[in-house]
Amino acid sequence: MNKIFLKDIHTLSVAKLASVLQGTIEGATEIRGLAIFQAIPSIGAQTAKNMLDRATFR
């Protein structure tokens, strides 16, 4: 079993994160996006989610 630390999620590739979590690429992309925003000290979990919900990735 692979172990990852919460503080390191933003550094993982989406493919690696999906593999470790045994989830989808889409889910891993959202989790990684949230983690990247949360790596900024002044942005909390809810603000990061709000920003991702409003972003367009197409």
Secondary structure, DSSP 4 states (H G I P E B T S, - for coil): -----GGGGGGS-HHHHHHHHT--HHHHHHHHHHHHHHTSTT--HHHHHHHHHH----
